[in-house]
Amino acid sequence: MSLLKFTRPHKILFSECDPAGIVFYPQYFIMFNNLLERWVDELLPQGFAGYILDQRFGLPTVHLEAEFKAISRMGDDVQLELQVERIGRKSITLRQVCTSNVGELRMQVTQTYVTTSLETHQAIAIPDELYHALTQQQPV
């Protein structure tokens, strides 16, 4: 099973909406961050919490492009998806989308994450275990 594309269903919650009952745009970034955490939970045996807390690696955003195409309302069932677009030496670029259950694009982002040491807060090479999980091959 390839985890270079990862999709999960999501129901739009009251807490994600503004008074008009539509998703307040920053909430999409929270949804995508939660999706990223679930994806890393599937990729690595220690999961996202172990990657951050035990191994002391970070995965901050260094570039983000967003495009809003249609509104999502409270109670809507949507699909959240991430797909690996690029694996670099120190960074990973993901395309993340929110679509309705019938495929209407609601919102999409292209987001680049850099791997860092939480001790030095400097960019580091993608850790071997994560690199291997992403590429399905031995690190070069």
C-alpha distance (Angstrom), angle and dihedral (degrees) to the residues before:
residue distance angle dihedral
M1 . . .
S2 3.81 . .
L3 3.77 117.0 .
L4 3.80 93.6 -169.8
K5 3.80 85.1 102.1
F6 3.80 116.7 41.1
T7 3.82 124.8 -178.9
R8 3.78 131.0 -179.1
P9 3.81 132.6 174.0
H10 3.79 118.4 -117.8
K11 3.80 134.0 -174.2
I12 3.79 113.8 -145.0
L13 3.80 107.1 -116.7
F14 3.79 131.8 -147.2
S15 3.83 89.3 -116.5
E16 3.82 90.1 59.2
C17 3.80 94.5 55.8
D18 3.79 137.6 82.4
P19 3.83 123.3 -131.8
A20 3.82 89.5 -81.6
G21 3.81 89.3 62.7
I22 3.81 95.4 -113.5
V23 3.79 127.4 116.6
F24 3.79 111.1 -81.1
Y25 3.80 100.1 -129.6
P26 3.86 99.0 -122.2
Q27 3.81 87.8 59.1
Y28 3.82 89.4 69.9
F29 3.81 88.5 64.1
I30 3.81 89.9 52.8
M31 3.82 90.1 49.0
F32 3.80 90.4 51.0
N33 3.80 92.3 46.5
N34 3.82 89.2 52.6
L35 3.82 88.7 49.1
L36 3.82 90.0 51.1
E37 3.81 90.3 52.2
R38 3.82 92.0 50.2
W39 3.82 89.9 47.9
V40 3.81 92.8 52.1
D41 3.82 88.0 47.1
E42 3.82 86.4 60.5
L43 3.82 94.7 42.4
L44 3.80 100.3 49.5
P45 3.81 129.6 43.0
Q46 3.82 91.7 -135.2
G47 3.81 91.4 45.8
F48 3.77 127.5 -147.9
A49 3.81 94.5 -51.9
G50 3.81 91.5 54.5
Y51 3.80 91.4 46.0
I52 3.81 90.7 54.7
L53 3.81 105.0 30.1
D54 3.82 103.8 31.2
Q55 3.79 104.3 27.9
R56 3.82 93.0 34.0
F57 3.79 96.2 -136.0
G58 3.78 123.3 143.0
L59 3.79 132.1 -152.1
P60 3.83 106.5 -163.4
T61 3.78 125.0 170.4
V62 3.81 115.5 -106.5
H63 3.81 99.6 171.6
L64 3.79 132.4 23.0
E65 3.79 132.8 177.7
A66 3.80 119.0 -178.2
E67 3.77 133.8 -171.0
F68 3.79 123.7 -172.9
K69 3.81 113.4 -156.5
A70 3.82 107.9 165.0
I71 3.79 137.6 -1.3
S72 3.78 126.6 -98.5
R73 3.79 118.3 -149.2
M74 3.77 132.8 -150.7
G75 3.82 108.3 -82.2
D76 3.82 95.5 24.0
D77 3.78 115.8 138.3
V78 3.79 108.7 -135.9
Q79 3.78 139.2 169.6
L80 3.79 120.2 -121.7
E81 3.78 114.1 -158.7
L82 3.75 136.8 177.9
Q83 3.76 125.5 -168.4
V84 3.78 127.5 -172.9
E85 3.79 109.1 -118.7
R86 3.79 100.1 171.7
I87 3.78 138.4 6.7
G88 3.79 112.3 -160.3
R89 3.78 132.2 175.7
K90 3.80 94.1 -90.5
S91 3.79 103.9 7.3
I92 3.78 145.3 53.4
T93 3.80 124.1 -152.6
L94 3.79 117.4 -153.5
R95 3.78 132.4 -173.0
Q96 3.80 108.8 -146.3
V97 3.78 123.7 -171.4
C98 3.77 139.7 -178.4
T99 3.80 114.8 -152.6
S100 3.77 135.0 171.8
N101 3.79 116.9 -109.8
V102 3.81 88.1 -98.9
G103 3.81 92.7 53.4
E104 3.81 102.8 -98.2
L105 3.80 108.7 151.3
R106 3.78 109.7 -124.3
M107 3.79 101.9 170.6
Q108 3.79 139.5 -14.6
V109 3.77 137.5 -170.4
T110 3.75 136.5 -172.0
Q111 3.77 106.9 -149.9
T112 3.79 130.6 -177.9
Y113 3.78 118.3 -155.5
V114 3.79 123.3 -167.6
T115 3.80 122.9 -152.5
T116 3.79 113.4 -124.5
S117 3.77 141.4 177.8
L118 3.78 110.4 -113.9
E119 3.80 87.6 -150.9
T120 3.82 96.4 58.2
H121 3.84 100.3 15.8
Q122 3.80 87.7 -135.9
A123 3.79 126.9 130.5
I124 3.80 113.2 -96.7
A125 3.79 135.8 -177.0
I126 3.79 112.7 -80.6
P127 3.82 104.0 -85.7
D128 3.82 112.1 -102.4
E129 3.80 95.3 -116.4
L130 3.81 93.0 52.8
Y131 3.80 92.7 41.7
H132 3.80 91.0 51.1
A133 3.81 92.1 47.6
L134 3.80 89.8 51.6
T135 3.78 98.8 44.3
Q136 3.82 100.5 30.5
Q137 3.83 88.2 -136.7
Q138 3.77 138.9 86.8
P139 3.82 115.2 -79.3
V140 3.78 115.1 -99.0
